[in-house]
Amino acid sequence: MLKKESVSDLTLTEIRAFNATIQQGNFTRAADLLGVSQPAVTAQIRKIEGRFDVPLLERTSKGVRATDLGQRLYKITRQYVDLDASVQSLINPAGDERSLEIHIATASPLVFMPLLAAFRQQYPEATLKITSGTTDECREHVLAREVDIGLFPLPKPGAGLSHLTFHAHQLVAILHPEHPLAADESVSVHDLIDESLIFSRRESFTQQMVDAAFAGEGLAPSSNILMNVRSDICEAVAQGLGVGFALSHDIRPDPSYSAVPIKEASQEVQEHLVWLKSRTHLPEIQLFVSMALEMRSRQFGQASGI
């Protein structure tokens, strides 16, 4: 499949263009990501494809996608991101914040927004590129080296991942303020089984917790309302559509609904900073983790009266 050259003969310019095209699924977006022209990207793609006997990319009406060989190559070339970043950190030391760029994926934006704001205040010239997704999506972004840091719950760390606990909260039912259970200290899933329930997509961490809470009591709830955005779920509850669910600090306090802890899901969920162990040396990761540690220390000191 590979001609006379080996993968080690690929240039970093070719690898950057190939990786960006795979990640973005489009030559134009890949060019925007790299800060170059589209012809420059397509020229590098032609060069890298010219090294192989079979295509690496399949052109579609919506852009491009990797062939089987392209996916296999990407599993190799995405590891060059760390080499590229290490070289750049030597050229532009972490002290020069204008060169600092950090890619972040978060499943809990409200929880981590104070940390992001503090980082931005400390490094105003740095570039933050933030994407939101489910816990599983964020984890995959970290593993694929598509982001530097993931911010999400991590019940099972797994090999190759480093993590730092940052915050804890628990599953709550979101109730209309006039609901009979809205003023209770906690609510049981047995009290909710006959309610009109608003669910999230099955792959979301919150929905998996909801499913586990009901299943643990031998209950099989159903829902005719499916929504994926937490603010939309809160608005639906406020409009009387039913009962929703969220982790307590993933939603803002609001008089239009009440957030009541669920008895069967009393164990706190730990939110983590997550990154690849092999990338711990990168300046952007070290700076961001250090900022999180400083925030945690201050919060601990305030809570302890120190």
N, C-alpha and C positions, 0 to 999 in steps of 0.2 A: 504494500500500500504506500509506504514511504519510499521516495526515490533515493538517490545516492546520499543525500544529506540525512542527518539524524535530527531528532527533536532538539538536541543541544545546539544545532546550527541556527535555530530560529533566533531572530533578533528581538530585543525587548520591545522595539517599536511594533513589530509584527504581532507579538504576543499581546501588547496593550490593545491594539486594534481588534484582534480576534476576541479577546475576553470581553471587551466593551460591546462588541456586536452580539455576542451570545447573551450577555446580560440584558441588553436593551432590546434585542429582537428587531433592530432597525438601524440602517447605516446613518441616518440623520441624527437620531438620538445618541448613537455611539460617538459621532463626531462632536456633538454638544458636550457629552460627558468628558471627552478628552481635550476639548478646547481647540479642535482643529477643523479643517474643512471636510465635507463629505468625500470629495475626490481623494483626499489624503488617506482616509480610512479605506475606501474601496481599493486603492492602489496597494495598501498593505495586505488586504484580504486576498487580492489576486496573487501577490507574491507567496503568501503562506499556502494558498490552495495549489499553487504551481509546484509545490514540493511533494504533492501526493498524487497518486494514480486515480483516486476516487474523490468525489466532492465532499467538502466539509460542511457546507451550508446549503440548505434548500430554500430557494426563493419562493415566496408566496405572495398573495395579493396584499397581505397585511405587513409584510416585511421579510424577515428571514428566520429560519430555525435550524438548529444543528442536526446533521445526519447522525447516524449511530457512530461513525468514525469521529465526527466533530465533537460529540459528547465525550467520547473516550479521550480525545486530545484535550478537551477543556478540563477534565479532571487532573491533567498534568499541568497545563499552562496556568491554571488559576493559582497554583502554588508559587508561581513566579511573582505574584503580587507582593509577597513578603520580601523577596529579593529586591524588587523595585523600590519598595518602601524603605528598606534598609539603606540602599544607595542614596535615595533622596534625603534621608535623615542625616547622612554624612555631608551631603552638599548643602542642605539647609537645616542647620541644627535646630533643636526644639526651642532654643532661645529666640529664634526669629518666628514670631507668631503669625506673620503674614503668610508663611509657607505651611502653616498647620491646617490640615484638613482631616476631619474625622467623620466617618460614615457610621450611622447609628440606626438600628432597627428596634422599635419598641412596641410592646403589646399593651403598655400601661402609660400612655402619655401624661395623664394628670398626676400620677404618682411621681414621675421623674422630671416633670417640668421645672420644679425648683432647682434641681441639679443642673439641668440644661441652662437655665437662666444664670446660675452662679458661674458656670463654666464660661458662658458668653461674656459675663461681666469681667471675669479674670483675664480672658483672652479675646478682646473685642475684634481683633483683626482675623481671628481664626474662622474657618469655614465649617459650618455644621450641616451635614446632609442627613436628614432624618426621614425615615420611612416607617409607616405603621403597618401592623399586621397581627395575625394570631400568634400565640406563643410558639406553635410549631413552625410557622412561617419565619418568625424571627430566628429561631434556633437554626433552621436550614440556611438562612442568610449568613449566620456566623460560621457554620461548618463549611459553607461554600466560599468563605473569604469575600463575600460580597459586601460585608460591613465589618467594621473594626470591633464594635461593641454591640451586644444585645441587651435590652432592658426588659425583662419578663420573668414570670415565675419559673422556677427550675426545680421541680420535685425530684428529678433524677439527673444529676449532673452529667454522668457519662464520662468515658475516657477522653482525654484530649482537651477538656474544657476547664478553664479556671472561672471562679465566680466569687462574688462578694455580695453578701446579704445587705440590702439597703433599706427595706421597709417591710412591714407586716400589716395585713388587714384580713377581713373575713367575708364570706359570702353573705349577702343580704337579699331579702325580698323587697322589691320596690312596690309600694302600695299607694293607692290614692289616699289623700289625707282624711277622707271621710269613710274609709274602709274600717269595719269593726275591729280589725287587728292592728291598725296603723299606730296606735299608742302603746302597744304591748312592748315589753322589753325584748322578747324573742317570739318566733313563730315556728310551728312544726310543719313539716311537709304534709302531715295528715290533715292539717287545717287548710292546706292549699290545693289538695288533689282535685277538688271539685270546682276550683276557680277557673276562670278564663286565663290561661297562662300564655305569656309571651316568651318565646324561646329564641335563642341565637343559633347560628349554624353549628352543626354537631361537632365540627373540628375545633371550635373555640374552647379554650381552657375553662372559662366560666360555665359554659353549657355542660361540659364534661363533669364539672363539680355538681351542677344541678342534677344531672342524670344519676350520679353516684349517690347523692343524698336521698333521692326518691327510691332508687333500687335497693339501698341499704335497709329500707323499711318495707321492702316487698311491694312497692308501688310502681305502677307503669303509667305515668302521666302522658297526656297528649296535648297538642297545641295546634290551633288553627291560625296563629299569628307568628310569623318568623321575621325577625329583624336583626341586622348585624351591627348597627351603630348605637352605642350606649345612649347618646343624647336623644336619639329617636325613640328608643325604648322608654326613656324617662318621660318624654312628651306623650307617648301613647298611653302610659299609665295616668298622666295628668288629665288626659282627655277621656279617661274611663274605659279604655279598651281592655284592660286586664291587669294582671300581676306580672311584673318583670323581675329580672335577677341581675345582679352585678356584684363585683367585689367592692367593698364599702368605699374605698378611696379612688375608685375608677369613675365615680360620678360626683358631681358637685352638690352640696347641700342646697335644697330648694324647698320653699313652702308648698309647692304644687305636688309634692309626693313625699312619702316617708320611707326611709330605709331601715328595715327591721332585721336583725340577725336571725339566721336559721339555726334552730337547735341542733339539727342533725349534721351541721357543717360548722361546728364550733372551732375546729382547729384552724389556726391562722395560716394564711398563705404567705410565703416569703417571696418578695420581689428581689431579683438579683441583677447585678451587672454580670454579664457573661462574655468571655472572650476565649480565643484559642490559646492554650498554653504556649504553643510554638511562636506566638506573636507578642508575648509579654514584653519583649525587648523594644517594641516599637514606641517611639516617643509619645504619639497621640494617645495610645492606650495607657501608658504610664501616667500621663498628665490627667487623663479623665478619671482613672481609678483613684489617683491621689486626691482629686477634688472630692470624690464621693467619700473617701475615708475622712477627710476634713469635716465634711458636712455631718457625717455620722458621729464624729467625736463631739462636735458642737451640740448636736441634738441630745447625745447621752449626757453631756455636762449640764445642759438646761434641765433635763428630766431629773437629774440627780441633785440639782441645786449646787453644782460645783462652780 
